[in-house]
Every structure is written in C-alpha cells, then in structure tokens.
C-alpha cells in the first residue's frame, strides 16, 4: 500500500478536500472504555463497568443540541449487554455513530506479555494486532447490528501495520492521531509533526485519517510545532510558557482543559480553516471517581457545563455538527 500511511507526513495531494457547502463542522467522540486505575500497571481483569448506564444521559444530552456523538467502544464495554441497550436504538436510527477502540490488554486473543510496550497495539506482531482488532470489530457489529466504520487505538497506539489491518477490516476512518503529542518516551508513536487537516492514508483513498484536534495558542503559536517538542522533557518550562500566555497547547477535551481554554482553541482551529474539529473524552468521566478529571458530582456538573459552553460557541460561529457518514460522503477523492 502506497501513500503516507498513518505516521508518515502527508503531501499536498494527500489531504482530504471538502466542498465549500460542507463548511466547517465538528465531531464529538467518546472513548467508551472500562474503568481502571490509571496509576497502576495494566491488568486483564479487575476493571469496572459501573458507568455504562450513564452513557444514555450523555447521548440524550447531545441529541438535545442536535449532535450525533461517535462512541468508540472497546472490548469490555462492547461485551456488556447494557451498552447496546442504552445506545442501540440511537445508533440504528442515526442519532449516534459507533466505532471501535482497541485496548489490547483487555481484548482477546491474549497472547502477548502484559507490559507498557504492548499496551500500544501497534507494537504487537501484526497478526496479533489484526486478530484483536477483528475480534473487536465483529463483537461491536454483532452487538449493534451495523459495521463500525471508525477506529481509534487505545493510548493512540497505532503502528506500521495498522493501516493495512484497518483496510482489511473495512474501516473507513482512523482517528488515532493526536497531533501535537509525542508518546515515544513510553514506546508509543510520535504525532508531534503531523497535521490537523484530515488526509488519505493510502493511495487508493480508502482510509481517511481524522486527527483529534489540538492547537497552539499565544504569541509563539506559529513556532509551537518546532518549539514544543524541543521542550518535551522540560515540563516546568512548558508550564511557564502557558502561564505567561506565550505558548499554550489546547486539546479539545473537557478533561484537564477549561471552557475558556477550549473557546480559545476553537477560535484558533476555525481561523486556521480546519474543516472538522474533533473533540474527545473518556466515558468513565461520566461517573465520578473513575478518572482524574471527574472526582465528584460537582466536577461532573462542570463537565456538562463545559459542553454547553462549547456547543453554544460553535452555534454562534456557524459550525454545525457532522455525523461520520456526512464526513465520508463529503470527502472528495
């Protein structure tokens, strides 16, 4: 397969073109995953799923704003029959989209050693990565009655074989690239050099890369792509630049990002002409106590308020939500 791939630098001809009437749109993605202690080593068992019924509330919340969220479901969540019960009708009726998210440590077949390196699915032998991904894809299709068309690697862990595997599994969009972030220090991929604009991964234009949206803000933002990676191992200096307003990295997520920061990030992304803004967060944040970002009911209320503020801003700016199929239909090959 030719083309830039997922981790290669796309050229001008590789970028996805959208018609003028598509405008600028946004997509809300949720990494629907099991509850586990983020500070402890990876385990195959011992995780929780107590937040699964709360998926229904966020789905209804999005529908109230005319938003069809994309649920990227991993193996434990897909295995819980409550997931299809609370989301199945919305998916079948087009009020939500469903995709897959691969956490290899809890996704069969379990043939690899359990460690940090192997928590990035792209580091696994290709046959094992393929077997895990296909197992997950089939499970989600069986649960919802529709084939998942979007993939996100857990921990954003794509590798050299991932694109070919996704093509083999009839996945149309990968959304694993977290532009402006570098996970190579833990054995994962380095996305710091990759663009925010969607691109075609393969020469046949069967697989689109739709990166999560992260922008630089501040007087030094144009120097951000070069400056920020140079400061990767000096977090204190990065923090100083953010506090002084010189350079701030803003991912579009309610987790660790204030509403005011998100609004600045939205303004930058729109002013830069980004065709699709991709928002994300983790589903366990919908029940207090399961992520560092939502520890009590007050913080959960703030998460919903964050989304209200963001949706209102996007409406004022004339930015409409997009479904997965709308993005695919508008992409010009």
C-alpha atoms as a printed R data frame, in Angstrom:
    type eleno elety resid chain resno       x       y      z
1   ATOM     1    CA   UNK     A     1   0.000   0.000  0.000
2   ATOM     2    CA   UNK     A     2   1.391   3.343 -1.042
3   ATOM     3    CA   UNK     A     3   0.518   6.701  0.463
4   ATOM     4    CA   UNK     A     4   1.791   8.496  3.557
5   ATOM     5    CA   UNK     A     5   0.322   5.977  5.991
6   ATOM     6    CA   UNK     A     6  -0.848   6.942  9.464
7   ATOM     7    CA   UNK     A     7   2.524   8.006 10.854
8   ATOM     8    CA   UNK     A     8   4.043   9.404  7.656
9   ATOM     9    CA   UNK     A     9   3.971  13.055  6.661
10  ATOM    10    CA   UNK     A    10   1.208  13.594  4.061
11  ATOM    11    CA   UNK     A    11   1.924  15.646  0.975
12  ATOM    12    CA   UNK     A    12  -0.372  18.293 -0.562
13  ATOM    13    CA   UNK     A    13  -2.120  15.734 -2.767
14  ATOM    14    CA   UNK     A    14  -2.943  13.509  0.211
15  ATOM    15    CA   UNK     A    15  -5.133  15.967  2.108
16  ATOM    16    CA   UNK     A    16  -8.883  15.369  2.037
17  ATOM    17    CA   UNK     A    17 -10.827  18.036  0.154
18  ATOM    18    CA   UNK     A    18 -14.339  19.028  1.193
19  ATOM    19    CA   UNK     A    19 -16.835  21.018 -0.913
20  ATOM    20    CA   UNK     A    20 -17.496  24.639  0.003
21  ATOM    21    CA   UNK     A    21 -21.023  23.904  1.195
22  ATOM    22    CA   UNK     A    22 -19.670  21.456  3.786
23  ATOM    23    CA   UNK     A    23 -18.381  24.451  5.716
24  ATOM    24    CA   UNK     A    24 -16.581  23.874  8.997
25  ATOM    25    CA   UNK     A    25 -18.034  21.106 11.151
26  ATOM    26    CA   UNK     A    26 -17.361  19.335 14.434
27  ATOM    27    CA   UNK     A    27 -17.479  15.770 15.740
28  ATOM    28    CA   UNK     A    28 -17.881  14.657 19.356
29  ATOM    29    CA   UNK     A    29 -16.053  11.389 20.084
30  ATOM    30    CA   UNK     A    30 -16.177   9.360 23.293
31  ATOM    31    CA   UNK     A    31 -13.590   6.719 24.136
32  ATOM    32    CA   UNK     A    32 -16.037   4.225 25.633
33  ATOM    33    CA   UNK     A    33 -13.823   2.071 27.824
34  ATOM    34    CA   UNK     A    34 -13.647   0.157 31.071
35  ATOM    35    CA   UNK     A    35 -12.897   1.745 34.432
36  ATOM    36    CA   UNK     A    36  -9.394   1.121 35.735
37  ATOM    37    CA   UNK     A    37  -6.798   2.811 37.914
38  ATOM    38    CA   UNK     A    38  -4.683   4.922 35.560
39  ATOM    39    CA   UNK     A    39  -1.801   4.948 38.082
40  ATOM    40    CA   UNK     A    40  -1.407   1.164 38.302
41  ATOM    41    CA   UNK     A    41   0.076  -1.407 35.894
42  ATOM    42    CA   UNK     A    42  -2.162  -2.779 33.155
43  ATOM    43    CA   UNK     A    43  -4.311  -5.770 34.098
44  ATOM    44    CA   UNK     A    44  -6.542  -8.038 32.063
45  ATOM    45    CA   UNK     A    45  -9.144  -8.301 34.833
46  ATOM    46    CA   UNK     A    46 -10.362  -6.275 37.769
47  ATOM    47    CA   UNK     A    47 -11.809  -3.400 35.760
48  ATOM    48    CA   UNK     A    48 -15.290  -1.956 36.254
49  ATOM    49    CA   UNK     A    49 -18.224  -1.008 34.045
50  ATOM    50    CA   UNK     A    50 -20.466   0.764 36.532
51  ATOM    51    CA   UNK     A    51 -20.659   3.913 34.395
52  ATOM    52    CA   UNK     A    52 -22.202   2.176 31.361
53  ATOM    53    CA   UNK     A    53 -25.814   3.176 32.197
54  ATOM    54    CA   UNK     A    54 -24.645   6.803 32.253
55  ATOM    55    CA   UNK     A    55 -23.879   6.651 28.534
56  ATOM    56    CA   UNK     A    56 -27.602   7.136 27.968
57  ATOM    57    CA   UNK     A    57 -27.648  10.524 29.700
58  ATOM    58    CA   UNK     A    58 -24.801  11.907 27.620
59  ATOM    59    CA   UNK     A    59 -26.388  10.531 24.446
60  ATOM    60    CA   UNK     A    60 -29.654  12.309 25.300
61  ATOM    61    CA   UNK     A    61 -27.740  15.462 26.213
62  ATOM    62    CA   UNK     A    62 -26.049  15.524 22.793
63  ATOM    63    CA   UNK     A    63 -29.323  14.895 20.986
64  ATOM    64    CA   UNK     A    64 -30.751  17.976 22.677
65  ATOM    65    CA   UNK     A    65 -28.160  20.017 20.776
66  ATOM    66    CA   UNK     A    66 -28.631  18.156 17.501
67  ATOM    67    CA   UNK     A    67 -25.309  16.351 17.940
68  ATOM    68    CA   UNK     A    68 -24.799  12.719 16.905
69  ATOM    69    CA   UNK     A    69 -21.852  11.552 19.048
70  ATOM    70    CA   UNK     A    70 -19.396   8.908 17.961
71  ATOM    71    CA   UNK     A    71 -18.966   6.167 20.558
72  ATOM    72    CA   UNK     A    72 -15.599   4.407 20.137
73  ATOM    73    CA   UNK     A    73 -16.240   1.209 22.056
74  ATOM    74    CA   UNK     A    74 -13.631  -1.163 23.434
75  ATOM    75    CA   UNK     A    75 -14.000  -4.868 24.198
76  ATOM    76    CA   UNK     A    76 -15.180  -4.788 27.832
77  ATOM    77    CA   UNK     A    77 -17.803  -2.124 27.100
78  ATOM    78    CA   UNK     A    78 -18.976  -3.901 23.942
79  ATOM    79    CA   UNK     A    79 -19.265  -7.146 25.921
80  ATOM    80    CA   UNK     A    80 -21.634  -5.534 28.431
81  ATOM    81    CA   UNK     A    81 -25.215  -6.046 27.140
82  ATOM    82    CA   UNK     A    82 -26.251  -2.764 28.775
83  ATOM    83    CA   UNK     A    83 -24.213  -0.855 26.175
84  ATOM    84    CA   UNK     A    84 -26.349  -1.963 23.250
85  ATOM    85    CA   UNK     A    85 -29.467  -1.488 25.389
86  ATOM    86    CA   UNK     A    86 -28.748   2.190 26.075
87  ATOM    87    CA   UNK     A    87 -27.176   3.114 22.711
88  ATOM    88    CA   UNK     A    88 -28.538   0.602 20.209
89  ATOM    89    CA   UNK     A    89 -31.639   2.499 19.077
90  ATOM    90    CA   UNK     A    90 -29.682   5.756 18.718
91  ATOM    91    CA   UNK     A    91 -27.084   4.040 16.536
92  ATOM    92    CA   UNK     A    92 -29.641   2.276 14.352
93  ATOM    93    CA   UNK     A    93 -31.672   5.483 13.927
94  ATOM    94    CA   UNK     A    94 -28.672   7.666 13.077
95  ATOM    95    CA   UNK     A    95 -28.726   9.680 16.314
96  ATOM    96    CA   UNK     A    96 -25.291   8.286 17.171
97  ATOM    97    CA   UNK     A    97 -22.394   6.566 15.444
98  ATOM    98    CA   UNK     A    98 -20.433   3.601 16.699
99  ATOM    99    CA   UNK     A    99 -16.766   2.802 16.165
100 ATOM   100    CA   UNK     A   100 -14.131   0.732 17.912
101 ATOM   101    CA   UNK     A   101 -11.293   1.439 20.316
102 ATOM   102    CA   UNK     A   102  -8.682  -1.234 20.951
103 ATOM   103    CA   UNK     A   103  -7.274  -1.708 24.456
104 ATOM   104    CA   UNK     A   104  -5.034  -4.706 23.724
105 ATOM   105    CA   UNK     A   105  -4.557  -5.690 27.370
106 ATOM   106    CA   UNK     A   106  -8.282  -6.475 27.788
107 ATOM   107    CA   UNK     A   107  -9.011  -7.530 24.193
108 ATOM   108    CA   UNK     A   108  -8.648 -11.198 23.139
109 ATOM   109    CA   UNK     A   109  -6.751 -13.085 21.968
110 ATOM   110    CA   UNK     A   110  -4.404 -12.710 24.945
111 ATOM   111    CA   UNK     A   111  -1.095 -13.959 23.589
112 ATOM   112    CA   UNK     A   112   1.240 -11.048 24.382
113 ATOM   113    CA   UNK     A   113   3.153 -10.281 27.554
114 ATOM   114    CA   UNK     A   114   1.404  -7.674 29.682
115 ATOM   115    CA   UNK     A   115   3.568  -4.541 29.783
116 ATOM   116    CA   UNK     A   116   3.639  -0.869 28.795
117 ATOM   117    CA   UNK     A   117   5.219  -1.532 25.390
118 ATOM   118    CA   UNK     A   118   2.448  -3.934 24.420
119 ATOM   119    CA   UNK     A   119  -0.281  -1.569 25.642
120 ATOM   120    CA   UNK     A   120   0.237   0.202 22.298
121 ATOM   121    CA   UNK     A   121  -1.483  -2.159 19.845
122 ATOM   122    CA   UNK     A   122   0.771  -1.023 17.006
123 ATOM   123    CA   UNK     A   123   3.748  -2.543 18.817
124 ATOM   124    CA   UNK     A   124   2.249  -6.037 18.692
125 ATOM   125    CA   UNK     A   125   3.085  -8.567 15.976
126 ATOM   126    CA   UNK     A   126   0.827  -7.686 13.019
127 ATOM   127    CA   UNK     A   127  -1.027 -11.000 13.117
128 ATOM   128    CA   UNK     A   128  -1.909 -10.448 16.772
129 ATOM   129    CA   UNK     A   129  -2.893  -6.818 16.239
130 ATOM   130    CA   UNK     A   130  -5.112  -7.982 13.364
131 ATOM   131    CA   UNK     A   131  -6.697 -10.773 15.421
132 ATOM   132    CA   UNK     A   132  -7.508  -8.414 18.288
133 ATOM   133    CA   UNK     A   133  -8.924  -5.740 16.018
134 ATOM   134    CA   UNK     A   134 -11.023  -8.178 14.030
135 ATOM   135    CA   UNK     A   135 -12.361  -9.745 17.243
136 ATOM   136    CA   UNK     A   136 -13.416  -6.302 18.478
137 ATOM   137    CA   UNK     A   137 -14.907  -5.262 15.150
138 ATOM   138    CA   UNK     A   138 -17.032  -8.413 14.961
139 ATOM   139    CA   UNK     A   139 -18.177  -8.046 18.566
140 ATOM   140    CA   UNK     A   140 -19.357  -4.462 18.033
141 ATOM   141    CA   UNK     A   141 -21.113  -5.329 14.768
142 ATOM   142    CA   UNK     A   142 -22.872  -8.227 16.492
143 ATOM   143    CA   UNK     A   143 -23.937  -6.013 19.409
144 ATOM   144    CA   UNK     A   144 -25.286  -3.127 17.307
145 ATOM   145    CA   UNK     A   145 -26.224  -4.746 14.009
146 ATOM   146    CA   UNK     A   146 -24.156  -2.256 11.990
147 ATOM   147    CA   UNK     A   147 -20.482  -2.419 10.989
148 ATOM   148    CA   UNK     A   148 -18.210   0.061 12.796
149 ATOM   149    CA   UNK     A   149 -16.514   2.412 10.348
150 ATOM   150    CA   UNK     A   150 -14.143   4.327 12.651
151 ATOM   151    CA   UNK     A   151 -11.157   3.165 14.681
152 ATOM   152    CA   UNK     A   152  -9.146   4.720 17.475
153 ATOM   153    CA   UNK     A   153  -6.249   2.867 19.020
154 ATOM   154    CA   UNK     A   154  -6.276   2.863 22.785
155 ATOM   155    CA   UNK     A   155  -3.448   5.081 24.071
156 ATOM   156    CA   UNK     A   156  -3.380   6.291 20.421
157 ATOM   157    CA   UNK     A   157  -1.125   3.296 19.780
158 ATOM   158    CA   UNK     A   158  -1.065   2.880 16.013
159 ATOM   159    CA   UNK     A   159   1.899   1.233 14.326
160 ATOM   160    CA   UNK     A   160   3.326   0.425 10.900
161 ATOM   161    CA   UNK     A   161   0.849  -2.394 10.209
162 ATOM   162    CA   UNK     A   162  -2.297  -0.671 11.492
163 ATOM   163    CA   UNK     A   163  -3.404   0.970  8.234
164 ATOM   164    CA   UNK     A   164  -3.337  -2.290  6.290
165 ATOM   165    CA   UNK     A   165  -5.239  -4.072  9.054
166 ATOM   166    CA   UNK     A   166  -7.907  -1.366  9.076
167 ATOM   167    CA   UNK     A   167  -8.327  -1.721  5.318
168 ATOM   168    CA   UNK     A   168  -8.675  -5.478  5.724
169 ATOM   169    CA   UNK     A   169 -11.408  -4.885  8.326
170 ATOM   170    CA   UNK     A   170 -13.327  -2.382  6.148
171 ATOM   171    CA   UNK     A   171 -12.672   0.535  8.483
172 ATOM   172    CA   UNK     A   172 -13.108   3.839  6.627
173 ATOM   173    CA   UNK     A   173 -11.668   6.326  9.139
174 ATOM   174    CA   UNK     A   174  -8.845   6.172 11.639
175 ATOM   175    CA   UNK     A   175  -8.915   8.777 14.418
176 ATOM   176    CA   UNK     A   176  -5.889   7.683 16.437
177 ATOM   177    CA   UNK     A   177  -3.531  10.548 15.623
178 ATOM   178    CA   UNK     A   178  -3.273  13.043 18.472
179 ATOM   179    CA   UNK     A   179  -1.473  15.851 16.728
180 ATOM   180    CA   UNK     A   180   0.941  17.911 18.901
181 ATOM   181    CA   UNK     A   181   1.573  14.934 21.243
182 ATOM   182    CA   UNK     A   182   4.577  12.597 21.471
183 ATOM   183    CA   UNK     A   183   4.244   9.226 23.219
184 ATOM   184    CA   UNK     A   184   7.585   7.825 22.081
185 ATOM   185    CA   UNK     A   185   9.064   8.179 25.567
186 ATOM   186    CA   UNK     A   186   6.780   5.322 26.656
187 ATOM   187    CA   UNK     A   187   7.208   3.269 23.490
188 ATOM   188    CA   UNK     A   188   4.263   4.782 21.635
189 ATOM   189    CA   UNK     A   189   4.021   6.891 18.465
190 ATOM   190    CA   UNK     A   190   5.188  10.462 17.951
191 ATOM   191    CA   UNK     A   191   2.437  12.634 16.455
192 ATOM   192    CA   UNK     A   192   4.112  15.988 17.072
193 ATOM   193    CA   UNK     A   193   4.975  16.522 13.391
194 ATOM   194    CA   UNK     A   194   1.621  15.521 11.903
195 ATOM   195    CA   UNK     A   195  -1.027  17.968 10.607
196 ATOM   196    CA   UNK     A   196  -4.528  18.625 11.905
197 ATOM   197    CA   UNK     A   197  -6.192  18.552  8.488
198 ATOM   198    CA   UNK     A   198  -7.589  15.100  7.524
199 ATOM   199    CA   UNK     A   199  -5.631  13.140  4.944
200 ATOM   200    CA   UNK     A   200  -5.870   9.954  2.906
201 ATOM   201    CA   UNK     A   201  -3.673   7.261  4.415
202 ATOM   202    CA   UNK     A   202  -3.467   5.082  1.304
203 ATOM   203    CA   UNK     A   203  -3.081   5.850 -2.377
204 ATOM   204    CA   UNK     A   204  -6.459   4.241 -3.119
205 ATOM   205    CA   UNK     A   205  -8.113   6.715 -0.698
206 ATOM   206    CA   UNK     A   206  -9.997   4.024  1.143
207 ATOM   207    CA   UNK     A   207  -8.804   5.054  4.625
208 ATOM   208    CA   UNK     A   208  -9.019   8.593  5.989
209 ATOM   209    CA   UNK     A   209  -7.013   9.881  8.942
210 ATOM   210    CA   UNK     A   210  -9.157  12.229 11.057
211 ATOM   211    CA   UNK     A   211  -6.844  13.546 13.802
212 ATOM   212    CA   UNK     A   212  -8.009  14.715 17.178
213 ATOM   213    CA   UNK     A   213  -7.849  18.490 17.360
214 ATOM   214    CA   UNK     A   214  -5.109  20.141 19.408
215 ATOM   215    CA   UNK     A   215  -3.900  23.661 18.678
216 ATOM   216    CA   UNK     A   216  -1.260  26.058 19.935
217 ATOM   217    CA   UNK     A   217  -2.371  29.397 21.320
218 ATOM   218    CA   UNK     A   218  -0.355  32.518 22.193
219 ATOM   219    CA   UNK     A   219   2.186  34.853 20.550
220 ATOM   220    CA   UNK     A   220   4.547  31.917 19.950
221 ATOM   221    CA   UNK     A   221   1.915  29.593 18.482
222 ATOM   222    CA   UNK     A   222   3.383  29.702 14.979
223 ATOM   223    CA   UNK     A   223   6.651  28.465 16.482
224 ATOM   224    CA   UNK     A   224   4.781  25.855 18.538
225 ATOM   225    CA   UNK     A   225   5.342  22.851 16.236
226 ATOM   226    CA   UNK     A   226   9.113  23.356 16.491
227 ATOM   227    CA   UNK     A   227   9.340  24.806 19.986
228 ATOM   228    CA   UNK     A   228   7.026  22.493 21.927
229 ATOM   229    CA   UNK     A   229   8.774  19.204 21.006
230 ATOM   230    CA   UNK     A   230  12.105  20.763 21.997
231 ATOM   231    CA   UNK     A   231  10.631  21.392 25.456
232 ATOM   232    CA   UNK     A   232   9.056  17.938 25.735
233 ATOM   233    CA   UNK     A   233  11.316  16.849 28.570
234 ATOM   234    CA   UNK     A   234  11.145  20.204 30.369
235 ATOM   235    CA   UNK     A   235   7.514  20.332 31.560
236 ATOM   236    CA   UNK     A   236   8.284  23.142 34.001
237 ATOM   237    CA   UNK     A   237   9.281  25.435 31.137
238 ATOM   238    CA   UNK     A   238   6.221  24.417 29.114
239 ATOM   239    CA   UNK     A   239   4.089  25.292 32.113
240 ATOM   240    CA   UNK     A   240   5.785  28.671 32.415
241 ATOM   241    CA   UNK     A   241   5.059  29.468 28.773
242 ATOM   242    CA   UNK     A   242   1.403  28.532 29.269
243 ATOM   243    CA   UNK     A   243   1.024  30.561 32.477
244 ATOM   244    CA   UNK     A   244   2.556  33.629 30.857
245 ATOM   245    CA   UNK     A   245   0.318  33.239 27.806
246 ATOM   246    CA   UNK     A   246   3.224  32.899 25.391
247 ATOM   247    CA   UNK     A   247   2.511  29.359 24.220
248 ATOM   248    CA   UNK     A   248  -0.263  27.024 25.286
249 ATOM   249    CA   UNK     A   249  -1.216  23.632 23.894
250 ATOM   250    CA   UNK     A   250  -5.002  23.204 23.877
251 ATOM   251    CA   UNK     A   251  -6.578  19.823 23.069
252 ATOM   252    CA   UNK     A   252 -10.329  19.991 22.515
253 ATOM   253    CA   UNK     A   253 -11.438  17.943 25.516
254 ATOM   254    CA   UNK     A   254 -13.206  18.733 28.785
255 ATOM   255    CA   UNK     A   255 -10.614  16.646 30.610
256 ATOM   256    CA   UNK     A   256  -7.985  18.992 32.019
257 ATOM   257    CA   UNK     A   257  -8.967  21.878 29.724
258 ATOM   258    CA   UNK     A   258 -11.154  24.734 30.968
259 ATOM   259    CA   UNK     A   259 -14.064  26.073 28.942
260 ATOM   260    CA   UNK     A   260 -12.204  29.361 28.402
261 ATOM   261    CA   UNK     A   261  -9.176  27.487 27.072
262 ATOM   262    CA   UNK     A   262 -11.389  25.403 24.813
263 ATOM   263    CA   UNK     A   263 -13.023  28.512 23.365
264 ATOM   264    CA   UNK     A   264  -9.589  29.922 22.538
265 ATOM   265    CA   UNK     A   265  -8.690  26.623 20.908
266 ATOM   266    CA   UNK     A   266 -11.888  26.612 18.860
267 ATOM   267    CA   UNK     A   267 -11.202  30.136 17.638
268 ATOM   268    CA   UNK     A   268  -7.681  29.171 16.524
269 ATOM   269    CA   UNK     A   269  -8.850  25.986 14.786
270 ATOM   270    CA   UNK     A   270 -11.598  27.808 12.918
271 ATOM   271    CA   UNK     A   271  -9.415  30.760 11.979
272 ATOM   272    CA   UNK     A   272  -6.864  28.300 10.610
273 ATOM   273    CA   UNK     A   273  -9.565  26.849  8.357
274 ATOM   274    CA   UNK     A   274  -9.733  23.370  9.868
275 ATOM   275    CA   UNK     A   275 -12.665  21.592  8.166
276 ATOM   276    CA   UNK     A   276 -13.552  19.245 11.059
277 ATOM   277    CA   UNK     A   277 -12.923  19.883 14.761
278 ATOM   278    CA   UNK     A   278 -12.632  16.570 16.623
279 ATOM   279    CA   UNK     A   279 -13.497  16.643 20.343
280 ATOM   280    CA   UNK     A   280 -12.914  13.725 22.705
281 ATOM   281    CA   UNK     A   281 -13.098  12.455 26.275
282 ATOM   282    CA   UNK     A   282 -13.227   9.148 28.177
283 ATOM   283    CA   UNK     A   283 -16.581   7.583 29.053
284 ATOM   284    CA   UNK     A   284 -15.661   6.734 32.697
285 ATOM   285    CA   UNK     A   285 -15.650  10.508 33.325
286 ATOM   286    CA   UNK     A   286 -19.456  10.289 33.138
287 ATOM   287    CA   UNK     A   287 -19.480   8.778 36.638
288 ATOM   288    CA   UNK     A   288 -17.456  10.461 39.389
289 ATOM   289    CA   UNK     A   289 -14.405   8.732 40.764
290 ATOM   290    CA   UNK     A   290 -13.208   6.830 37.708
291 ATOM   291    CA   UNK     A   291 -10.892   9.378 36.061
292 ATOM   292    CA   UNK     A   292  -8.670  12.130 37.483
293 ATOM   293    CA   UNK     A   293 -10.894  14.697 35.769
294 ATOM   294    CA   UNK     A   294 -14.243  13.952 37.421
295 ATOM   295    CA   UNK     A   295 -13.899  13.090 41.097
296 ATOM   296    CA   UNK     A   296 -17.300  14.190 42.406
297 ATOM   297    CA   UNK     A   297 -20.750  15.282 41.259
298 ATOM   298    CA   UNK     A   298 -19.715  18.950 41.171
299 ATOM   299    CA   UNK     A   299 -16.965  18.167 38.665
300 ATOM   300    CA   UNK     A   300 -19.451  16.104 36.641
301 ATOM   301    CA   UNK     A   301 -21.755  19.122 36.502
302 ATOM   302    CA   UNK     A   302 -18.816  21.173 35.269
303 ATOM   303    CA   UNK     A   303 -18.164  18.634 32.518
304 ATOM   304    CA   UNK     A   304 -21.725  19.055 31.222
305 ATOM   305    CA   UNK     A   305 -21.447  22.840 31.579
306 ATOM   306    CA   UNK     A   306 -18.229  22.677 29.516
307 ATOM   307    CA   UNK     A   307 -20.133  21.039 26.692
308 ATOM   308    CA   UNK     A   308 -22.992  23.562 26.934
309 ATOM   309    CA   UNK     A   309 -20.484  26.395 26.616
310 ATOM   310    CA   UNK     A   310 -18.699  24.741 23.693
311 ATOM   311    CA   UNK     A   311 -21.895  23.891 21.808
312 ATOM   312    CA   UNK     A   312 -23.143  27.470 22.235
313 ATOM   313    CA   UNK     A   313 -19.851  28.850 20.909
314 ATOM   314    CA   UNK     A   314 -19.920  26.558 17.883
315 ATOM   315    CA   UNK     A   315 -23.505  27.556 17.108
316 ATOM   316    CA   UNK     A   316 -22.580  31.255 17.290
317 ATOM   317    CA   UNK     A   317 -19.713  30.638 14.900
318 ATOM   318    CA   UNK     A   318 -21.992  28.786 12.470
319 ATOM   319    CA   UNK     A   319 -20.194  25.459 12.957
320 ATOM   320    CA   UNK     A   320 -22.591  22.547 12.580
321 ATOM   321    CA   UNK     A   321 -22.149  19.017 13.947
322 ATOM   322    CA   UNK     A   322 -21.278  16.279 11.491
323 ATOM   323    CA   UNK     A   323 -22.001  12.576 11.555
324 ATOM   324    CA   UNK     A   324 -19.454  10.024 10.382
325 ATOM   325    CA   UNK     A   325 -21.420   9.321  7.219
326 ATOM   326    CA   UNK     A   326 -21.687  13.031  6.438
327 ATOM   327    CA   UNK     A   327 -17.921  13.365  6.693
328 ATOM   328    CA   UNK     A   328 -17.392  10.329  4.478
329 ATOM   329    CA   UNK     A   329 -19.948  11.488  1.921
330 ATOM   330    CA   UNK     A   330 -18.446  14.984  1.713
331 ATOM   331    CA   UNK     A   331 -14.831  13.834  1.353
332 ATOM   332    CA   UNK     A   332 -13.770  14.322 -2.249
333 ATOM   333    CA   UNK     A   333 -11.452  11.762 -3.783
